[in-house]
Amino acid sequence: MSSLMHRTVSGVALTLLLGGCATFSKDGGFDSVAQLSEARLGKTVKLVRNSDDAKAVDASIKNLLAKPLNAEDAVQIALLNNRGLQAGYAELGIAEADLVQAGRLQNPRFDFKHITQGADTMIERTFTMSLVNLIMLPQASRLERQRFEAVKLQVANQVLRLAADTRKAYFEAVAAQQSVMYARQVNAAAEAGAELGGRMARVGNWSKLEQDREQVFYADATAALARTEQEAVRAREKLTRLMGLWGSETQFQLPERLPDLPAKPLQVQDAEAYAINNRLDIQAARQQTASLASSLGLTRTTRFINVLDLGYLRNTDSGLPRATGYELSLEIPLFDWGSARVAKAEAIYMQSVNHLAETAVNARSEVRESYLGYRSAYDLARHYRDNIVPLRKQISDENMLRYNGMLISVFELLADAREQVLSVNGYINALKDYWVAQTDLTAALGGNLPANLSNKE
């Protein structure tokens, strides 16, 4: 018996030594997230751990804000400075802590009893540790490793979502700012018409009805300008929040106009299959489902063994030789046979399986929807660029010639100028919708476009 006990204690000591080797990694899983994000976005992501990291980020942001922002700079600032993203990185630390904890043995227990009966004294010492935890240590570590990998994918996907949201907010902010400029032109033309109409009415050359028409158009143009300015503030503040800017940093400059429409639209081949293989949310769901499958197997294995403890005893009784031995504690499945734990694990696993299937179905639908929206937005913007705006320009030129020849009045010339500005503003909105649609398509495909893209007229 003493030989058996010696071997048991030796095995426990070895396992304790191995269990104590579970430690935290240097990067905490962030390097994997950074590599995934940089490969898909071509941008730098950084985990701010201390004041030196914060100073480096502030310096990078200051350099980017020194000139008018483009879409890529806005995304880079958001990836460096967004506090919500920095908070998301904490999920890596939580998951790694669970992984390290799973690789460590539970602390042993030491019991001490001192009993006095008359002149006799009995001392009992017991050193106990969980055998279930010892036996299941490798499986538990493997399970938490799978969960840790799933968290890495989820955090990387959060980076991609922030990049897409920032890119869309950037185009909306630039378009809103550009629309304000044209709304002011419409308002100026309306004001000029209202003022001229008032003068003509005062000298009897303009009817009350015609004067009222110019006045109400000026009032409508003033209200439209106020709404446009309000929308510009909203869009700019949304972009500011995503970039995590405050104080003097909020005075960043945006370009005066949106990027031009590309000559040809993108044509993506096998878009659905590409998205299924490329999207990080699907990869994370797969990893999580695999982890739960392992967890279910572990639950079934341990359903009948909930408590299994091994203890070493050393008793001392006054007047008697020292007594040593061991005790084994085993929970008897008399009332709880573990069926509830297994049923819960199976339900959680099936829940994950269906979430994975839903994610895949939604991904396919999002790809189809986003590509159709992309092509429609491109065609509409091209229609404005190639047809509506040039025709309005031709009409304006003709009306200017007619006005110079005194064939039309100044009011007709002002009305035509207003119509031309409204058409240009329509093109701005269509161009903004195109860039937003391209961002949505890129996000639906997994954050980056496939390498084998083709263009068509």
TIGU-759438 format. One record per residue (C-alpha): residue number from 1; residue in three letters; y, z, x. Coordinates in steps of 0.25 Angstrom, whole numbers, plus 5000, padded with zeros to 4 digits. Example, Ala and Ser with C-alpha at 12.3 -4.5 7.8 and 13.67 -1.06 7.14 Angstrom:
BEGIN
PT     k     r     py     pz     px
PT     1   ALA   4982   5031   5049
PT     2   SER   4996   5029   5055
# end
This chain:
BEGIN
PT     k     r     py     pz     px
PT     1   MET   5000   5000   5000
PT     2   SER   5009   5003   5011
PT     3   SER   5007   4989   5017
PT     4   LEU   5010   4983   5004
PT     5   MET   5023   4991   5003
PT     6   HIS   5027   4987   5017
PT     7   ARG   5025   4973   5014
PT     8   THR   5033   4974   5002
PT     9   VAL   5045   4981   5008
PT    10   SER   5045   4971   5020
PT    11   GLY   5045   4960   5009
PT    12   VAL   5057   4966   5002
PT    13   ALA   5064   4968   5015
PT    14   LEU   5063   4954   5019
PT    15   THR   5067   4949   5005
PT    16   LEU   5079   4958   5006
PT    17   LEU   5083   4952   5019
PT    18   LEU   5082   4938   5013
PT    19   GLY   5089   4942   5001
PT    20   GLY   5101   4947   5009
PT    21   CYS   5103   4933   5015
PT    22   ALA   5109   4927   5002
PT    23   THR   5123   4925   5006
PT    24   PHE   5135   4917   5001
PT    25   SER   5138   4904   5007
PT    26   LYS   5151   4901   5015
PT    27   ASP   5157   4891   5005
PT    28   GLY   5152   4897   4992
PT    29   GLY   5147   4884   4987
PT    30   PHE   5161   4878   4987
PT    31   ASP   5158   4867   4998
PT    32   SER   5148   4860   4988
PT    33   VAL   5159   4860   4978
PT    34   ALA   5169   4855   4988
PT    35   GLN   5160   4844   4992
PT    36   LEU   5157   4839   4978
PT    37   SER   5171   4839   4974
PT    38   GLU   5177   4832   4986
PT    39   ALA   5166   4822   4985
PT    40   ARG   5170   4818   4971
PT    41   LEU   5185   4820   4971
PT    42   GLY   5188   4818   4986
PT    43   LYS   5197   4831   4985
PT    44   THR   5197   4844   4992
PT    45   VAL   5193   4857   4985
PT    46   LYS   5195   4870   4991
PT    47   LEU   5190   4885   4988
PT    48   VAL   5202   4894   4990
PT    49   ARG   5196   4907   4996
PT    50   ASN   5208   4913   5004
PT    51   SER   5223   4911   5007
PT    52   ASP   5220   4901   5018
PT    53   ASP   5213   4892   5008
PT    54   ALA   5224   4894   4998
PT    55   LYS   5235   4890   5008
PT    56   ALA   5227   4878   5012
PT    57   VAL   5226   4874   4997
PT    58   ASP   5241   4876   4995
PT    59   ALA   5245   4868   5007
PT    60   SER   5236   4856   5002
PT    61   ILE   5243   4857   4988
PT    62   LYS   5257   4857   4994
PT    63   ASN   5254   4844   5002
PT    64   LEU   5248   4838   4989
PT    65   LEU   5260   4842   4981
PT    66   ALA   5270   4837   4991
PT    67   LYS   5270   4823   4985
PT    68   PRO   5268   4817   4971
PT    69   LEU   5254   4820   4966
PT    70   ASN   5243   4810   4964
PT    71   ALA   5231   4813   4956
PT    72   GLU   5222   4815   4969
PT    73   ASP   5232   4826   4974
PT    74   ALA   5232   4833   4960
PT    75   VAL   5217   4834   4960
PT    76   GLN   5217   4839   4974
PT    77   ILE   5227   4850   4971
PT    78   ALA   5219   4854   4959
PT    79   LEU   5206   4855   4967
PT    80   LEU   5213   4864   4977
PT    81   ASN   5222   4872   4968
PT    82   ASN   5216   4874   4954
PT    83   ARG   5213   4889   4952
PT    84   GLY   5203   4886   4942
PT    85   LEU   5195   4878   4952
PT    86   GLN   5196   4889   4962
PT    87   ALA   5190   4898   4951
PT    88   GLY   5179   4889   4949
PT    89   TYR   5175   4889   4963
PT    90   ALA   5172   4904   4961
PT    91   GLU   5160   4900   4953
PT    92   LEU   5154   4896   4966
PT    93   GLY   5155   4910   4971
PT    94   ILE   5149   4916   4959
PT    95   ALA   5137   4906   4959
PT    96   GLU   5135   4909   4974
PT    97   ALA   5136   4924   4972
PT    98   ASP   5125   4922   4962
PT    99   LEU   5117   4914   4972
PT   100   VAL   5118   4924   4983
PT   101   GLN   5115   4936   4973
PT   102   ALA   5102   4928   4969
PT   103   GLY   5098   4928   4983
PT   104   ARG   5099   4943   4985
PT   105   LEU   5089   4953   4981
PT   106   GLN   5093   4964   4972
PT   107   ASN   5097   4977   4978
PT   108   PRO   5085   4987   4979
PT   109   ARG   5085   5000   4972
PT   110   PHE   5083   5014   4979
PT   111   ASP   5078   5026   4970
PT   112   PHE   5079   5040   4975
PT   113   LYS   5073   5052   4968
PT   114   HIS   5073   5066   4972
PT   115   ILE   5065   5076   4964
PT   116   THR   5064   5091   4966
PT   117   GLN   5054   5099   4959
PT   118   GLY   5054   5114   4963
PT   119   ALA   5052   5114   4978
PT   120   ASP   5047   5100   4978
PT   121   THR   5055   5088   4981
PT   122   MET   5052   5073   4978
PT   123   ILE   5060   5061   4983
PT   124   GLU   5057   5047   4978
PT   125   ARG   5063   5035   4984
PT   126   THR   5061   5021   4979
PT   127   PHE   5066   5007   4984
PT   128   THR   5065   4996   4974
PT   129   MET   5068   4982   4973
PT   130   SER   5067   4970   4963
PT   131   LEU   5055   4961   4966
PT   132   VAL   5059   4951   4955
PT   133   ASN   5072   4949   4962
PT   134   LEU   5064   4947   4975
PT   135   ILE   5054   4937   4970
PT   136   MET   5065   4929   4962
PT   137   LEU   5075   4929   4973
PT   138   PRO   5072   4914   4978
PT   139   GLN   5072   4909   4964
PT   140   ALA   5085   4916   4960
PT   141   SER   5092   4911   4972
PT   142   ARG   5087   4897   4969
PT   143   LEU   5092   4898   4955
PT   144   GLU   5106   4903   4959
PT   145   ARG   5107   4892   4970
PT   146   GLN   5105   4882   4959
PT   147   ARG   5116   4888   4951
PT   148   PHE   5125   4889   4963
PT   149   GLU   5124   4874   4964
PT   150   ALA   5127   4871   4950
PT   151   VAL   5140   4880   4951
PT   152   LYS   5144   4871   4963
PT   153   LEU   5143   4859   4954
PT   154   GLN   5150   4865   4943
PT   155   VAL   5162   4869   4952
PT   156   ALA   5162   4856   4958
PT   157   ASN   5163   4850   4944
PT   158   GLN   5175   4859   4941
PT   159   VAL   5182   4853   4953
PT   160   LEU   5180   4839   4947
PT   161   ARG   5185   4843   4934
PT   162   LEU   5197   4849   4939
PT   163   ALA   5200   4836   4947
PT   164   ALA   5198   4828   4935
PT   165   ASP   5207   4837   4926
PT   166   THR   5218   4836   4937
PT   167   ARG   5217   4821   4939
PT   168   LYS   5219   4819   4924
PT   169   ALA   5230   4830   4923
PT   170   TYR   5237   4822   4934
PT   171   PHE   5237   4809   4927
PT   172   GLU   5242   4816   4914
PT   173   ALA   5253   4822   4922
PT   174   VAL   5258   4810   4929
PT   175   ALA   5257   4802   4916
PT   176   ALA   5265   4812   4908
PT   177   GLN   5276   4812   4919
PT   178   GLN   5276   4797   4918
PT   179   SER   5277   4797   4903
PT   180   VAL   5289   4807   4903
PT   181   MET   5297   4797   4912
PT   182   TYR   5295   4786   4901
PT   183   ALA   5297   4795   4890
PT   184   ARG   5311   4798   4896
PT   185   GLN   5313   4783   4896
PT   186   VAL   5310   4782   4882
PT   187   ASN   5319   4794   4878
PT   188   ALA   5330   4788   4886
PT   189   ALA   5329   4775   4879
PT   190   ALA   5329   4782   4866
PT   191   GLU   5341   4790   4869
PT   192   ALA   5349   4778   4873
PT   193   GLY   5345   4771   4860
PT   194   ALA   5349   4783   4852
PT   195   GLU   5362   4785   4859
PT   196   LEU   5365   4770   4858
PT   197   GLY   5361   4770   4843
PT   198   GLY   5370   4782   4841
PT   199   ARG   5382   4775   4847
PT   200   MET   5380   4762   4839
PT   201   ALA   5379   4770   4826
PT   202   ARG   5392   4777   4829
PT   203   VAL   5399   4764   4830
PT   204   GLY   5392   4758   4818
PT   205   ASN   5383   4748   4825
PT   206   TRP   5370   4756   4822
PT   207   SER   5364   4761   4809
PT   208   LYS   5360   4775   4806
PT   209   LEU   5345   4771   4805
PT   210   GLU   5345   4764   4819
PT   211   GLN   5352   4776   4825
PT   212   ASP   5342   4786   4819
PT   213   ARG   5330   4777   4824
PT   214   GLU   5336   4778   4839
PT   215   GLN   5338   4793   4837
PT   216   VAL   5324   4796   4832
PT   217   PHE   5318   4787   4843
PT   218   TYR   5326   4795   4853
PT   219   ALA   5321   4808   4847
PT   220   ASP   5307   4804   4847
PT   221   ALA   5308   4799   4862
PT   222   THR   5314   4813   4865
PT   223   ALA   5302   4820   4859
PT   224   ALA   5293   4811   4866
PT   225   LEU   5299   4814   4879
PT   226   ALA   5298   4829   4877
PT   227   ARG   5283   4827   4873
PT   228   THR   5281   4819   4886
PT   229   GLU   5288   4829   4895
PT   230   GLN   5280   4840   4889
PT   231   GLU   5267   4832   4891
PT   232   ALA   5271   4830   4906
PT   233   VAL   5273   4845   4908
PT   234   ARG   5259   4848   4902
PT   235   ALA   5252   4837   4910
PT   236   ARG   5259   4842   4923
PT   237   GLU   5256   4856   4920
PT   238   LYS   5241   4853   4918
PT   239   LEU   5241   4846   4931
PT   240   THR   5248   4858   4938
PT   241   ARG   5238   4868   4932
PT   242   LEU   5226   4859   4937
PT   243   MET   5232   4859   4951
PT   244   GLY   5235   4874   4951
PT   245   LEU   5249   4872   4955
PT   246   TRP   5260   4882   4952
PT   247   GLY   5275   4885   4956
PT   248   SER   5282   4875   4964
PT   249   GLU   5268   4867   4965
PT   250   THR   5270   4863   4951
PT   251   GLN   5282   4854   4955
PT   252   PHE   5272   4843   4960
PT   253   GLN   5276   4828   4959
PT   254   LEU   5268   4818   4951
PT   255   PRO   5269   4803   4953
PT   256   GLU   5278   4795   4943
PT   257   ARG   5267   4787   4937
PT   258   LEU   5252   4786   4936
PT   259   PRO   5243   4778   4945
PT   260   ASP   5242   4764   4941
PT   261   LEU   5230   4759   4933
PT   262   PRO   5219   4753   4942
PT   263   ALA   5217   4738   4942
PT   264   LYS   5203   4740   4936
PT   265   PRO   5195   4751   4929
PT   266   LEU   5183   4758   4935
PT   267   GLN   5169   4753   4930
PT   268   VAL   5158   4764   4933
PT   269   GLN   5144   4760   4933
PT   270   ASP   5133   4770   4927
PT   271   ALA   5144   4780   4924
PT   272   GLU   5135   4789   4916
PT   273   ALA   5124   4790   4927
PT   274   TYR   5134   4792   4937
PT   275   ALA   5140   4804   4930
PT   276   ILE   5127   4810   4927
PT   277   ASN   5124   4810   4942
PT   278   ASN   5138   4814   4947
PT   279   ARG   5144   4824   4938
PT   280   LEU   5144   4838   4943
PT   281   ASP   5143   4845   4929
PT   282   ILE   5130   4838   4927
PT   283   GLN   5125   4842   4941
PT   284   ALA   5129   4856   4938
PT   285   ALA   5122   4856   4925
PT   286   ARG   5109   4851   4931
PT   287   GLN   5110   4862   4942
PT   288   GLN   5112   4872   4932
PT   289   THR   5100   4868   4923
PT   290   ALA   5091   4868   4935
PT   291   SER   5096   4882   4939
PT   292   LEU   5093   4886   4925
PT   293   ALA   5079   4880   4925
PT   294   SER   5076   4888   4938
PT   295   SER   5082   4900   4931
PT   296   LEU   5072   4898   4919
PT   297   GLY   5060   4898   4928
PT   298   LEU   5065   4910   4935
PT   299   THR   5066   4917   4922
PT   300   ARG   5052   4913   4918
PT   301   THR   5047   4918   4931
PT   302   THR   5053   4932   4929
PT   303   ARG   5052   4934   4914
PT   304   PHE   5041   4945   4916
PT   305   ILE   5046   4951   4928
PT   306   ASN   5060   4957   4925
PT   307   VAL   5059   4969   4934
PT   308   LEU   5050   4970   4946
PT   309   ASP   5054   4981   4957
PT   310   LEU   5047   4985   4969
PT   311   GLY   5050   4999   4975
PT   312   TYR   5046   5007   4987
PT   313   LEU   5044   5022   4985
PT   314   ARG   5045   5034   4995
PT   315   ASN   5043   5047   4989
PT   316   THR   5045   5061   4995
PT   317   ASP   5039   5073   4989
PT   318   SER   5041   5087   4995
PT   319   GLY   5027   5092   5001
PT   320   LEU   5021   5078   5000
PT   321   PRO   5019   5066   5009
PT   322   ARG   5030   5055   5007
PT   323   ALA   5025   5045   4997
PT   324   THR   5028   5030   4997
PT   325   GLY   5025   5018   4989
PT   326   TYR   5031   5007   4980
PT   327   GLU   5033   5005   4965
PT   328   LEU   5034   4992   4957
PT   329   SER   5042   4991   4944
PT   330   LEU   5039   4980   4935
PT   331   GLU   5045   4978   4921
PT   332   ILE   5034   4976   4911
PT   333   PRO   5038   4965   4901
PT   334   LEU   5034   4973   4889
PT   335   PHE   5046   4970   4880
PT   336   ASP   5053   4959   4887
PT   337   TRP   5045   4947   4892
PT   338   GLY   5056   4939   4897
PT   339   SER   5056   4929   4886
PT   340   ALA   5071   4931   4883
PT   341   ARG   5075   4928   4897
PT   342   VAL   5066   4916   4898
PT   343   ALA   5072   4911   4884
PT   344   LYS   5086   4913   4889
PT   345   ALA   5083   4906   4902
PT   346   GLU   5077   4894   4894
PT   347   ALA   5089   4893   4884
PT   348   ILE   5099   4893   4896
PT   349   TYR   5091   4882   4903
PT   350   MET   5091   4874   4890
PT   351   GLN   5105   4876   4888
PT   352   SER   5108   4871   4902
PT   353   VAL   5099   4859   4900
PT   354   ASN   5107   4855   4888
PT   355   HIS   5120   4857   4895
PT   356   LEU   5115   4848   4906
PT   357   ALA   5111   4837   4896
PT   358   GLU   5125   4839   4889
PT   359   THR   5132   4838   4902
PT   360   ALA   5125   4825   4905
PT   361   VAL   5127   4819   4891
PT   362   ASN   5142   4823   4891
PT   363   ALA   5144   4817   4905
PT   364   ARG   5138   4803   4900
PT   365   SER   5147   4804   4888
PT   366   GLU   5159   4808   4897
PT   367   VAL   5157   4796   4906
PT   368   ARG   5156   4786   4895
PT   369   GLU   5169   4792   4888
PT   370   SER   5177   4793   4901
PT   371   TYR   5173   4779   4906
PT   372   LEU   5177   4773   4892
PT   373   GLY   5190   4781   4892
PT   374   TYR   5193   4776   4906
PT   375   ARG   5191   4761   4903
PT   376   SER   5199   4763   4890
PT   377   ALA   5210   4770   4898
PT   378   TYR   5210   4759   4908
PT   379   ASP   5211   4748   4898
PT   380   LEU   5222   4754   4891
PT   381   ALA   5230   4757   4903
PT   382   ARG   5228   4743   4908
PT   383   HIS   5232   4738   4894
PT   384   TYR   5245   4745   4895
PT   385   ARG   5247   4741   4910
PT   386   ASP   5244   4726   4908
PT   387   ASN   5249   4723   4893
PT   388   ILE   5258   4734   4886
PT   389   VAL   5267   4738   4898
PT   390   PRO   5269   4723   4903
PT   391   LEU   5272   4718   4889
PT   392   ARG   5282   4730   4886
PT   393   LYS   5289   4726   4899
PT   394   GLN   5290   4711   4895
PT   395   ILE   5296   4715   4882
PT   396   SER   5306   4724   4889
PT   397   ASP   5310   4713   4898
PT   398   GLU   5312   4704   4886
PT   399   ASN   5320   4714   4878
PT   400   MET   5329   4716   4890
PT   401   LEU   5332   4701   4891
PT   402   ARG   5334   4701   4876
PT   403   TYR   5344   4713   4877
PT   404   ASN   5351   4706   4889
PT   405   GLY   5353   4694   4879
PT   406   MET   5358   4703   4868
PT   407   LEU   5346   4699   4859
PT   408   ILE   5341   4714   4857
PT   409   SER   5349   4727   4856
PT   410   VAL   5348   4739   4866
PT   411   PHE   5340   4747   4856
PT   412   GLU   5329   4736   4856
PT   413   LEU   5330   4737   4871
PT   414   LEU   5328   4752   4871
PT   415   ALA   5317   4751   4861
PT   416   ASP   5310   4741   4870
PT   417   ALA   5312   4750   4882
PT   418   ARG   5306   4762   4874
PT   419   GLU   5294   4754   4870
PT   420   GLN   5291   4750   4885
PT   421   VAL   5292   4764   4890
PT   422   LEU   5282   4768   4879
PT   423   SER   5272   4757   4883
PT   424   VAL   5273   4762   4898
PT   425   ASN   5271   4776   4893
PT   426   GLY   5258   4771   4886
PT   427   TYR   5254   4765   4899
PT   428   ILE   5256   4778   4906
PT   429   ASN   5247   4785   4896
PT   430   ALA   5236   4775   4897
PT   431   LEU   5237   4775   4912
PT   432   LYS   5236   4790   4912
PT   433   ASP   5224   4789   4903
PT   434   TYR   5217   4780   4912
PT   435   TRP   5218   4789   4924
PT   436   VAL   5213   4801   4916
PT   437   ALA   5202   4793   4911
PT   438   GLN   5198   4789   4925
PT   439   THR   5198   4804   4928
PT   440   ASP   5189   4807   4916
PT   441   LEU   5179   4796   4920
PT   442   THR   5179   4801   4935
PT   443   ALA   5176   4815   4930
PT   444   ALA   5165   4811   4920
PT   445   LEU   5158   4804   4931
PT   446   GLY   5158   4817   4940
PT   447   GLY   5171   4817   4947
PT   448   ASN   5170   4804   4955
PT   449   LEU   5168   4790   4952
PT   450   PRO   5155   4782   4956
PT   451   ALA   5156   4774   4969
PT   452   ASN   5151   4761   4963
PT   453   LEU   5163   4759   4954
PT   454   SER   5167   4745   4949
PT   455   ASN   5179   4739   4943
PT   456   LYS   5181   4729   4932
PT   457   GLU   5192   4722   4926
# end
